[in-house]
Amino acid sequence: MTTESPTAAQSPAASPTQSPEPLIGHGFAAVRGLPEKSIHVRLVFKNQQGSVVLDRPISVTPKPTYPNGRNCSPGGHQAHLTVTKDGSLIPR
């Protein structure tokens, strides 16, 4: 007696074409000493072969963070960027 069910091998031609899912993730880069004034940033993404797939410049103003609450001194400055589906780069 077996609990396995028979399966037919499916040929690759019979499989529906699947497009790659967009990567939705988060990244972080530590940059010490960010000022609380406008800075120029260039974001470059490369594929596994090393070819550039995105190269976007932007100006952004890092904002202070308060890891111990607003009643304490800032813990440093952070800037947040979002890459949209069409490749635009926007500060948030």
Secondary structure by P-SEA (a helix, b strand, c coil): cccbbbbcccccccccccccccccbbbbbbbccccccbbbbbbbbbcccccccbbbbbbbbbbbbccccccccccbbbbbbbbccccccccc
